[in-house]
């Protein structure tokens, strides 16, 4: 299920927690029967909100078109294996249709 959140700079805790809370409120509707629970954050930016949601998922995939912000995200997660951070347009998402389910 696509979840709409938003973006927030790392210093904006109040905004980030509010937006992450919106995403987390939908987590319960995602199938728990799947082998791996994946979260796709379209327009993830620096990943601040993505990281707040991460505890409920096995794999986090963040896509954005701003390489600088993705670089900040990569640096902050410091190589955690459950994160994939990709330079990709929302208009041209390149995942097989079975990659994410609702």
PEVEN-V270632 format. One record per helix or strand of 3 or more residues. SS is the DSSP state (~ for helix, > for strand). FROM is the first residue (numbers start at 1). TO is the last residue. If there is no record, write none. Layout:
# PEVEN-V270632
ss=SS from=FROM to=TO
ss=SS from=FROM to=TO
This chain:
# PEVEN-V270632
ss=~ from=13 to=27
ss=> from=38 to=42
ss=~ from=48 to=56
ss=> from=59 to=64
ss=~ from=67 to=77
ss=> from=83 to=87
ss=~ from=90 to=92
